[in-house]
Amino acid sequence: MTTWTLAPEAFDSPAASSLRRDYYADVAGSYWKRPATPEEIDEGLAGEDELPLLAPPSGQFVVGRYGDAPAACGGVLMLDGGRGELTRVYVRPAFRGTGGGAALLDRLEEQARALGAHTMVLNTRLDLVEARRLYVRHGYAEIPAYRTGPYMDVWYGKALD
């Protein structure tokens, strides 16, 4: 039986870089309602200024493998006031429905607690319906905007036990 393993990994490792590239292609393509070009993906990845912060003590990046295949990723970025922010949460389409999203959220919340977070927050777009359903099933509720930006339509939060 194939299982998920999730572990911290550098955001620029080969597996993490490939997953981030697929993440950007997926969310950009969904937004534009067409496949993102390799140049557009490169441009989007070049704007990921907070990635170096996804390492302790300011954050953590996690890669999930289904069997041996890199299949999911996500990060926690520490904010002020004991808040951790979920970012780059992604499960490759071929692995959706296998429990990877829930396992990834569990692991990211564990990492956030280890970094001192008491609350988890995130922002997303309204069109990312599957992701929003996952967050709600995992105990996240809508909260007021804690930051604004061009691709932020809805904000969620959760108290970490």
C-alpha positions as CSV (number, residue, x, y, z in Angstrom):
1,M,0.0,0.0,0.0
2,T,1.4,3.4,-1.0
3,T,1.6,6.0,1.8
4,W,2.5,9.6,2.3
5,T,5.7,10.8,3.9
6,L,6.1,14.5,4.6
7,A,9.3,16.1,5.8
8,P,11.0,19.5,5.9
9,E,13.1,20.2,2.8
10,A,14.9,23.2,1.4
11,F,12.6,25.2,-0.9
12,D,15.2,25.1,-3.6
13,S,15.9,21.4,-3.6
14,P,15.2,19.7,-7.0
15,A,11.9,18.1,-5.7
16,A,10.7,21.4,-4.1
17,S,11.6,23.5,-7.1
18,S,9.7,21.1,-9.4
19,L,6.7,21.2,-7.1
20,R,6.8,25.0,-6.9
21,R,7.0,25.2,-10.7
22,D,3.9,22.9,-11.0
23,Y,2.1,24.9,-8.3
24,Y,2.6,28.2,-10.1
25,A,1.6,26.6,-13.5
26,D,-1.6,25.2,-11.8
27,V,-2.7,28.4,-10.0
28,A,-1.7,30.8,-12.8
29,G,-3.4,28.6,-15.5
30,S,-6.5,28.4,-13.4
31,Y,-6.5,32.2,-13.0
32,W,-5.9,32.9,-16.6
33,K,-8.1,30.1,-17.8
34,R,-5.3,28.8,-20.1
35,P,-2.0,27.0,-19.6
36,A,0.8,29.3,-18.3
37,T,3.8,29.5,-20.6
38,P,7.2,28.5,-19.4
39,E,8.2,32.1,-19.5
40,E,5.2,33.2,-17.3
41,I,6.1,30.4,-14.8
42,D,9.7,31.6,-14.7
43,E,8.5,35.2,-14.2
44,G,6.2,34.2,-11.4
45,L,8.8,32.1,-9.6
46,A,11.3,35.0,-9.9
47,G,8.9,37.1,-7.7
48,E,8.9,34.6,-4.8
49,D,10.8,37.0,-2.5
50,E,9.7,35.4,0.8
51,L,11.0,31.9,-0.1
52,P,14.3,32.3,1.8
53,L,12.2,32.9,4.9
54,L,10.8,29.4,4.6
55,A,13.5,28.0,6.8
56,P,13.8,28.1,10.6
57,P,13.5,30.3,12.6
58,S,11.2,32.3,10.2
59,G,9.4,29.4,8.6
60,Q,9.6,26.0,7.1
61,F,9.0,24.3,3.7
62,V,7.7,20.7,3.5
63,V,7.7,18.2,0.7
64,G,5.3,15.3,0.6
65,R,6.1,12.1,-1.2
66,Y,3.5,9.5,-2.2
67,G,5.6,6.4,-2.2
68,D,8.8,7.7,-3.8
69,A,7.2,10.4,-6.0
70,P,7.4,14.1,-4.9
71,A,3.7,14.9,-4.9
72,A,2.9,17.8,-2.6
73,C,4.5,20.8,-0.9
74,G,3.7,23.7,1.3
75,G,5.3,26.3,3.6
76,V,4.8,28.1,6.8
77,L,5.9,31.6,7.2
78,M,6.0,33.1,10.7
79,L,4.2,36.4,11.1
80,D,3.9,38.7,14.1
81,G,1.9,37.8,17.2
82,G,2.5,34.1,17.1
83,R,0.8,33.6,13.7
84,G,2.0,31.2,11.1
85,E,0.9,31.7,7.5
86,L,0.3,28.8,5.1
87,T,1.8,29.4,1.7
88,R,2.5,27.4,-1.5
89,V,0.1,24.6,-0.4
90,Y,-0.1,22.2,-3.4
91,V,-0.8,18.6,-4.3
92,R,-0.1,17.5,-7.8
93,P,-3.4,16.6,-9.6
94,A,-2.5,12.9,-10.1
95,F,-2.2,12.6,-6.3
96,R,-5.4,14.5,-5.2
97,G,-7.9,12.4,-3.4
98,T,-5.3,10.2,-1.7
99,G,-5.2,12.0,1.6
100,G,-2.1,14.2,0.8
101,G,-3.8,17.5,1.3
102,A,-4.9,16.7,4.9
103,A,-1.6,15.1,5.7
104,L,0.2,18.1,4.4
105,L,-1.9,20.5,6.5
106,D,-1.3,18.4,9.6
107,R,2.5,18.4,9.0
108,L,2.6,22.2,8.3
109,E,0.6,22.9,11.5
110,E,3.1,20.7,13.4
111,Q,5.9,22.7,11.9
112,A,4.2,26.0,12.8
113,R,3.7,24.9,16.4
114,A,7.4,24.0,16.6
115,L,8.3,27.5,15.4
116,G,6.0,29.0,18.1
117,A,2.8,29.7,16.2
118,H,-0.5,29.7,18.1
119,T,-2.7,30.6,15.1
120,M,-2.5,29.7,11.5
121,V,-3.7,32.0,8.7
122,L,-3.8,31.9,5.0
123,N,-5.2,33.8,2.0
124,T,-6.4,32.3,-1.3
125,R,-8.6,33.1,-4.3
126,L,-12.3,32.4,-4.7
127,D,-11.7,30.3,-7.8
128,L,-9.6,27.8,-5.9
129,V,-12.7,25.9,-4.7
130,E,-11.0,22.6,-3.9
131,A,-8.4,24.2,-1.8
132,R,-11.0,26.3,0.1
133,R,-13.0,23.1,0.8
134,L,-9.9,21.4,2.1
135,Y,-9.2,24.3,4.5
136,V,-12.7,24.3,5.8
137,R,-12.7,20.5,6.3
138,H,-9.5,21.0,8.2
139,G,-11.0,23.5,10.7
140,Y,-10.2,26.8,9.0
141,A,-12.8,29.5,9.1
142,E,-13.1,32.8,7.2
143,I,-11.4,35.8,9.0
144,P,-11.0,39.5,8.2
145,A,-8.2,40.3,5.7
146,Y,-4.9,40.4,7.4
147,R,-3.1,41.6,4.3
148,T,-4.2,42.5,0.8
149,G,-2.9,41.8,-2.7
150,P,-4.0,41.2,-6.3
151,Y,-4.6,37.4,-5.8
152,M,-6.2,37.5,-2.4
153,D,-10.0,37.1,-2.2
154,V,-10.7,35.2,1.0
155,W,-8.7,34.8,4.3
156,Y,-8.9,31.9,6.7
157,G,-7.6,31.3,10.2
158,K,-7.4,28.5,12.8
159,A,-6.3,28.3,16.4
160,L,-3.6,25.7,16.8
161,D,-4.2,23.5,19.9
